[in-house]
Amino acid sequence: MKLFDVYPLFDIEPVKAQGSYIWDKEGNKYLDLYGGHAVISIGHTHPTYVNRITDQLNQIGFYSNSVQNQLQKDLAQKLGEVSGMVDYDLFLCNSGAEAVENALKLASFATGKKKVISFKKGFHGRTSAAVAITDNPKIIAPINSNHESVILPLNDLDAVEKELQKKDTCAVIVEGIQGIGGIIVPDPEFLENLETLCHKYEALLILDEIQSGYGRSGKFFAFQHSNVKPDLVTMAKGMGNGFPIGGVLISNKFEPWFGMLGTTFGGNYLACAAALAVLEVLEKEDLVKNAQKVGDHIINKAKKTLKGCEVRGLGLMIGLEFDTEIVALRKKLLFEDKIFTGVSGTKTIRILPPLNLNLEEADLFLDKLAESI
Ligand SMILES: Cc1ncc(COP(=O)(O)O)c(C=O)c1O
């Protein structure tokens, strides 16, 4: 059997990783400014993380969601404390798309409506409702196209209000910072006014923090750079530092009932152990503050030193948009300078490193980049 060939691959095979570094099977060492697609939050193979998952596996790895699981309760408690979202409930699942799907379902259950408003350049995952509200017609199959959805320009409040006036919208969903779209930060006032409009027209506000959450923006959630209180928050990626886990934060206006949501693997012992280790390390090593400090440094220096480049982002979620194509530039960074970066479209480099990245590593990247353009 061969693999179903859906991913264009670099000819590199990582076999080891530590902190902000990866080694391939030839022994080459790479600086990881991509974080395995914004997933690595506390750094690769952090000892606290490795020990916690290993210890858990030696006790119990899995049982179903039909029994008590203290680790899930511990995770909810800790997440509330570290994120500042103490008055929300937590539903655990396994991926970003699943988190979005469940958030949309909750919004639809609660309002009895089914239209969703999302935004241009947004990405919310590949499951049915999530892909239907994603701004990429290429990945929407006919079976996904029956959801009621409308995709509007980001930061355009008038367009949102016009749509909400029809009173058939269950949810408005927006990324804390648009990731796949090229690191686009929504205006804080837009988010705040979106909340007001949602209240006015009885729609629910969902913040998709799957890529921008877990400290990446220099706050625990990117929407915390504004003064907004979402009804639902979706998260995944950095939550497990590579162990598959996702979740939805649910404001206390929602009333759960048995069977309303569910999943076999969501909230399993190993995923909870991984997620608890992530929160402990984030807190102990002050990584959210580090993301802010090193991110500010990169953004300020890039603005000063990189010619022909628009710099966008917050914390360690940074987009560098050039006025020319960057395929060759990224290849040089990867194969000659041994630096992994992400991309958006054909002109934007995305920087999504582990949150423990230090200033020297940041400077090394900026120097190599300046040399190459
Ligand atoms: C903002 C956002 N939402 C949802 C998803 C989907 O997450 P997953 O790939 O874990 O299903 C992604 C993935 O990149 C994302 O960036």
The ligand as an SDF file (V2000), in Angstrom:
LIG
                    3D

 16 16  0  0  0  0  0  0  0  0999 V2000
   -7.4270   29.1150   12.5060 C   0  0  0  0  0  0  0  0  0  0  0  0
   -7.5380   27.6440   12.2370 C   0  0  0  0  0  0  0  0  0  0  0  0
   -8.7000   27.0210   12.4710 N   0  0  0  0  0  0  0  0  0  0  0  0
   -8.8350   25.6970   12.2700 C   0  0  0  0  0  0  0  0  0  0  0  0
   -7.7820   24.9240   11.8050 C   0  0  0  0  0  0  0  0  0  0  0  0
   -7.9610   23.4510   11.5920 C   0  0  0  0  0  0  0  0  0  0  0  0
   -7.2310   22.7360   12.5430 O   0  0  0  0  0  0  0  0  0  0  0  0
   -6.8770   21.1930   12.3130 P   0  0  0  0  0  0  0  0  0  0  0  0
   -5.9380   21.1270   11.1660 O   0  0  0  0  0  0  0  0  0  0  0  0
   -6.2820   20.7500   13.6170 O   0  0  0  0  0  0  0  0  0  0  0  0
   -8.1660   20.4990   12.0200 O   0  0  0  0  0  0  0  0  0  0  0  0
   -6.5570   25.5430   11.5280 C   0  0  0  0  0  0  0  0  0  0  0  0
   -5.4120   24.7730   11.0090 C   0  0  0  0  0  0  0  0  0  0  0  0
   -4.4630   25.2580   10.4810 O   0  0  0  0  0  0  0  0  0  0  0  0
   -6.4270   26.9430   11.7520 C   0  0  0  0  0  0  0  0  0  0  0  0
   -5.2690   27.5850   11.5140 O   0  0  0  0  0  0  0  0  0  0  0  0
  1  2  1  0
  2  3  1  0
  2 15  2  0
  3  4  2  0
  4  5  1  0
  5  6  1  0
  5 12  2  0
  6  7  1  0
  7  8  1  0
  8  9  2  0
  8 10  1  0
  8 11  1  0
 12 13  1  0
 12 15  1  0
 13 14  2  0
 15 16  1  0
M  END
$$$$
